[in-house]
Amino acid sequence: VNLALGVAAGVALTLFRHAWAGVFTNDEVVGRATADALPVMLLYCLLDVCKCVGLVILRGTGRPSVTVAINGVTCACLLIPGGRLLAMEAGLGVVGLWYAICAAWGATATIALALIERTDW
């Protein structure tokens, strides 16, 4: 049920992304920025859930320091420099920041999954 609701919400936000900002403001610049950022933000939500579940499993197996290290490394190596590069150097602005967050959270989820797979249950 949750998956169906999540997919439905994602489809609705994608289809109505150009009208979504109009609920809160009449500013066309904000409307365009919101419409550009929403699809990337939906990807972020998916990756964030995967990251959180993976890190909670690692914490539950008694490895909280590993989760801190994974987050620290991915944020320091991907999120911060990637955000600067995509937002400022590539000129993507806020969307570039969201792409950098997606890259960091995707890497975090992948590393967590690899460690969970190697866990001796």
N, C-alpha and C positions, 0 to 999 in steps of 0.2 A: 504494500500500500504506500509506504513512504517513497519507494522508488518511483512509483507512478505519479505521486504528487510532485515530487522533485522534477521529473521530466515534464509534467504539465506546466509547472511554474516556469521552467526554463524556456519551453516553447512559447509560452505567453509573453514572457519578457522579451524574447528575441523578436517575436512578431510585432509587438507594440513598443519597441525600444524608441522609436521616433516620437511617440506620444507620451512616453513615461515622464519625462521632465516637465511636460506641460501641466501635469498635475500639481507641481510645486512652484513653477515659475513660468513667465511668458518670455524670458530671455532666449533668443534663438541660438546664441553662442553656447549657452549652457545646454540647450536641447541637443545641439549637434555633438557636443562633447559627451553627453550622456549616451547618446545613440552609438557613438564610436566605442565607448568603454564597456557597455553592458555585455556584449558577447565575450569579451576577455574576462570580465568579472564572473561570468557564469563558469568559465573554465577554471578560474581561481577557486570557486566554491567546490567544484568537483575534486580538484587536487588537494584542497585544504582538508576535506573530509578524509581522503586517503592518507594524508600525512598524519592527521590527528589519530586515526585508528591505529596506524602502524606504530606511532610513538607511544600510545597508551599500552599496546601489547608489549612493547619493549620495557616500559616501566613496570608493567605487571609481572614480567619475568625477572624482575630484580636488577634492571640495568638503567636506572635513571640518569646516571652520568653519561651513558652512551647517547641518550636522547638529547641532552644538553649539548654534547659535542657535535652531533649531527646538525642540530639547528644552528649552532654557532658557525660551523664551517660553511654550510650552505648560504647562510645570510652574509657572512664576510666575503665569500668567494663568488657568489652568484647574484644575490639580491642587491647588495649595495653597489658594487661596480657595474653590474648589468643595468640597474635602474638608472644610474648616471649616464651610462653609455646610450641606452635606448631613449631615455627621456630628453637628454640634453644634446648629445652628439648626433644622434640619428634624427632628432627633432620630432619624436613621437609623443612627447608630453606625457600626460597622465596615462595614456594607453601604454606607453613604454614602461612606466613604472609597474603597471599591472602585469605586463609580459614578464618582467624581471621577477616579480613575486611568483608567477606561475612556474618559471624555470626553477627557482629555488625550492618551491614546495614539491614540484615534480621530482627533483633530485632527492629531496628528503624522503619522500614516499618510496622511491626506488631503493635507496640505501636501507631504509627500515625494512622493506619487504625482503631484501637480500639477507639481512641479519635474522629476520624471523624464520626464513626458510632454512637457515643453518642451525636453528635452535634445536637442541636435543630435548624433546618433550618427554 
